[in-house]
Each structure stands twice: as structure tokens, then as C-alpha cells.
Amino acid sequence: MRERIYLSSPDVTEAEEQALARAISSGWVAPLGPEVDAFEAELADYCGRRHAVALSSGTAALHLGLITLGVGPGDLVLTSTMTFAATANAITYVGAEPVFVDCDATGNMDAGLLEEAFERCAGGGQRVAAVLPVDLLGKVVDHARVDDIASAHGVPVLADAAESLGATRDGRPAASFGNVAAVSFNGNKVMTTSGGGALLTDDAHLAQRVRYLATQARQPVVHYEHTEIGYNYRLSNLLAALGRAQLARLDGMVQRRRQHRLGYLELFDGVAGVSAFGEPSGLAGGPTHDNWWLTSVIIDPSVAGFAPEDLRLALSDADIEARPLWKPMHLQPVFAGARAVLDGTSERLFSTGLSLPGGSVLDDGQMQRIHAVITSFLEGRRATR
Ligand SMILES: *Cc1c(COP(=O)(O)O)cnc(C)c1O
């Protein structure tokens, strides 16, 4: 039977199996244990941060990041409209309101529109308590500009680096930016713990507070004493072992995704009306590069003669998953009525973009299968024009 090809499936090997077996036989199954401590140290080191706190999801990291930055009921958080719902959901968990900011052609928050969002929010009686920019599809935000604007307004930055672990900007790793950064180890991300995430920061006090809140806000006494509401958000020792094995392979997995990107660029080279999304991405190396989480193309139907949906359906018929870019948050029914500062870019990317399979687990045979379907689709289109 033909196997379905997904956008980004987990890439696990014998190394991960052995790591899990090691954690089980050590007796430290759950909840915490030495694998968690080691994973946190290795992750902090990889991201160029003083502290990492391993958590049950990237969403949990965003939630605790907002709490520890002091964001609360009635506050405003300026965030990217071009993102996965988890970013905006976390803002509502603390009783704050998202204000959605449009993106530039890279898909990341437009710094000029962020400035405008600050102006529009001024004097409305609600304070802007944080800026929450998202590294879209593996490309790190222009933090030099975004963080400058935030700090000029005296507002902290929570970086959503859930999609960008392994990428760099100006020689600095993803998740090294902002007062706090959140990463995700969900099953479809560049590396996975099957489910999990982490919060990264250089602030020791903040990291300690996140650990405490993530373990039900238990006071350090033998009986269970609580003075605040806490959460059950820590990563288990078994999953941390899985994470350590994945982290050791991360650079190799990122390079594999880069090869897939290069292959797609070659495939679409010279195809009128189709361009690679998010270029340039440091494909030749250098201090700024993607982790190439997903490769997406932007299709202009009036030039290409076909719509993104036509290509998606052709791939789907061949059991290959492809999907549009994130549907912007300001278009989501659940956030209808939320404030937004827009210039149409995210809506254009949503209607013209298509993400293609790019997981590091995909082998040469599977990539050839995808390329063959796309090639024959393009040839069929040419023949009918
Ligand atoms: C995946 C993702 C998250 C959430 O991470 P989980 O680990 O699935 O909770 C948050 N933000 C963005 C942009 C994501 O892509």
C-alpha cells in the first residue's frame, strides 16, 4: 500500500529508542529526574540562554511566559496575526486581549505596523503589557527592530520560537531573543518529544518562578502548602530523554530540511507565477538562516494559470499532504472583534501560499515521489494552456 506523506512527521531513530530505554531502566520514569535537568542544561546551551525550563508544551511555555512577565486581565498583548492559534490562545488564558499585527513579505511581524499598533493603543485606558512576535515557519523575527520598539515603549518581549528552533539571526540562535522565549517539541516540529516545550530566559528569578508555577505552585515544605494557583506543566523524565537524543541530532535534521528546500527551489525554478516563500533564507550559510521547518510556495494564479488549491488537490490525490499557510488570527471566528493593525499582507499570503512536505524523516524515494507528482501537475497545466 502506498504510504501517505505528511508535511512534517517525527524523525526518530534507534538513538531515541535507546535514550528512552535508558531513562526507563534508570528508574526515573516520572515525573522529574536527571534527564530533565540534563535536557534543560543542553537546551539552554544550544539556544545561548542561561536557563531553560522543560514544559509539557509550547503553549504552556507561552502561558507561563505571559504570567511571569506580569501580563494579566485587561492588558493588551501585541502579537502576530500570522501564526498558529496557540499564540493567541495563551494571551486569553491570562485574561489579556490580543492585538493582531500584520506581517511583512517574510511572514513575520512588520515592525512599522508594530509601531502603529503602539500608537493606536495609547490612551485607550488599557496598557500594552507585552509584545509577542512569532518566528513564522522557521524564520527568526527581526528582533533588532521589534525588540527596540518594544523597549522604547518600556514593554517586555516574549518570543514565540515554537517553529524556529535550530534557526539563527545575525549569528544568534532562535529563542535567544526577547526577555523570554518559548519553543515547542510537538510531533510536527523540527524536533519532538512527542509533545512538549520549553521556556528560555537569562533571568534566573523568572526561570525559578516558572518551575514553581509549573509544579502546582508548591511551597518548599513537606506538607503540601500553596499560596498561589499553579499548573501541572512539567515535562516528564522519559520525554526529556527523548528530547536529549533529538537535540543531539537537531543540526543534522535541519540540514536535511535544507536539502528538501533546495530541491523544491530547483523544481520550481523558472515556473512562472510561483515563487519560494521566505527567501532569502541563508541557504548558502552565514549568520542568518532558517531551520527550513516547512517549504512554502506563493502562487499567483493569474500568472501561473492554477491556484494553490489545484496543486494541493493534485498532491492529495497522490496521498501527499500540503496545506495553506496559517489562516491569520484576525480572520478566525473565535477572535472576531479583536483589534488588528493590518495592511493585507497576511491575507494575501494565506490565499496564495502552499506549504509542502519537508520533514527530515522524508527519504530520497519519498521526495522523488513528491517531485514526480508536482512535475506531472505542472506539465499537465502547460499542456492545457
Ligand atoms: C506549535 C506552535 C505552538 C504551540 O506549541 P505546542 O507545543 O503544540 O503547544 C505555539 N506557537 C506556534 C507558532 C506554533 O507553531
PDBQT file of the ligand as one rigid body, heavy atoms in Angstrom, charges set to zero:
ROOT
HETATM    1  C1  LIG A 401       3.364  24.649  17.526  1.00  0.00    +0.000 C 
HETATM    2  C2  LIG A 401       3.209  26.067  17.890  1.00  0.00    +0.000 A 
HETATM    3  C3  LIG A 401       2.889  26.475  19.198  1.00  0.00    +0.000 A 
HETATM    4  C4  LIG A 401       2.419  25.529  20.269  1.00  0.00    +0.000 C 
HETATM    5  O1  LIG A 401       3.272  24.535  20.632  1.00  0.00    +0.000 OA
HETATM    6  P1  LIG A 401       2.662  23.204  21.307  1.00  0.00    +0.000 P 
HETATM    7  O2  LIG A 401       3.888  22.533  21.790  1.00  0.00    +0.000 OA
HETATM    8  O3  LIG A 401       1.944  22.466  20.240  1.00  0.00    +0.000 OA
HETATM    9  O4  LIG A 401       1.773  23.628  22.420  1.00  0.00    +0.000 OA
HETATM   10  C5  LIG A 401       2.883  27.829  19.503  1.00  0.00    +0.000 A 
HETATM   11  N1  LIG A 401       3.147  28.745  18.572  1.00  0.00    +0.000 NA
HETATM   12  C6  LIG A 401       3.438  28.411  17.300  1.00  0.00    +0.000 A 
HETATM   13  C7  LIG A 401       3.741  29.496  16.331  1.00  0.00    +0.000 C 
HETATM   14  C8  LIG A 401       3.449  27.067  16.904  1.00  0.00    +0.000 A 
HETATM   15  O5  LIG A 401       3.697  26.741  15.633  1.00  0.00    +0.000 OA
ENDROOT
TORSDOF 0
